[in-house]
């Protein structure tokens, strides 16, 4: 594995630490910052050593109480070590996400780090049929504080709101990307597009907005170097509707009443047959488009538009099949296509039961 040498720095600029630097947006951000002459040093923090050249690797779990000892030379830390995969058990995911953010903030304050950038999600605004499109960055946070990933992000947001009182002098900036896509991204939103047909709820028209991880990395680069204050939303310009989504994906939709959709999903979740509470289905049924006004004012522009981001997602998930957020085999997915939405949910449950029996 090529790790490269840390090149000598002439700059008197800040030392920036990036958590989650081995993969995804963290890796992309660390690489971007390592190329800048106005960044004195980049400290890459992850549970495993990555392949970004020109950075100083510090391999450790972000939840380790000894983290503060590894931040003594750091001026800014960007926290990107957040678990979002539906495959991770809910309690394990929440422990990783919330405790990780708590440890980063506490360690930063103890090490006299000047600034912490916490990356949450635009999910915190909530997905509602009556949402303004787009939502402003200062819109109220109306997501439900449940066991889903949106609940994790809300807890991190609460931490960000109270940290300046607990740790005077520490600056906190919150960054809220739209639905993330890109290599390695696996969320309930991306799995929505793995379904044989795309769910919609009667009486509502979703507006789809994405955020490619390359655009998230470039936005964070601007936020760090231009010292932008938050909250800051990140995403593609505008949004696309169901017709364009259908054209790009080549998938037909099916429409159900809200009560049937969310009621069935919640029952399946209580039985352990779907990976997330029914409230998370709101993020594929209702709009949660954000206006990235502060970044635009700073001159940032996304490289991807929504259509290109969705095409990239479809390439990324080719050959995968999911029903109600749960990965299934091709046969179960084909049966779901033929049988319709309600039977699709029951078919997914049956497939999971069979898989559990085989494992047993």
Secondary structure, DSSP 8 states (H G I E B T S, - for coil): --------------EEEEETTTSHHHHHHHHHHHT-TT--EEEEEESS----TTSEEEE--TT-GGGGGG-TT-SEEEE------TTS-HHHHHIIIIIHHHHHHHHHHHTT-SEEEEE--GGGG---TT--SSB-TTS------SSSHHHHHHHHHHHHHHHHHHSTT-EEEEEEESEEESTT---HHHHHTTSSSEEEETT----B-EEEHHHHHHHHHHHHHHT--S-EEE--SS-B-HHHHHHHH---EEEE-HHHHHHHHHHHHHTT-SSS-GGGGHHHHS---B--HHHHHTT---S--HHHHHHHHHHHTTT--EETTEE--HHHHHHHHHH-HHHHHHHHHHHHHHHHHHH-
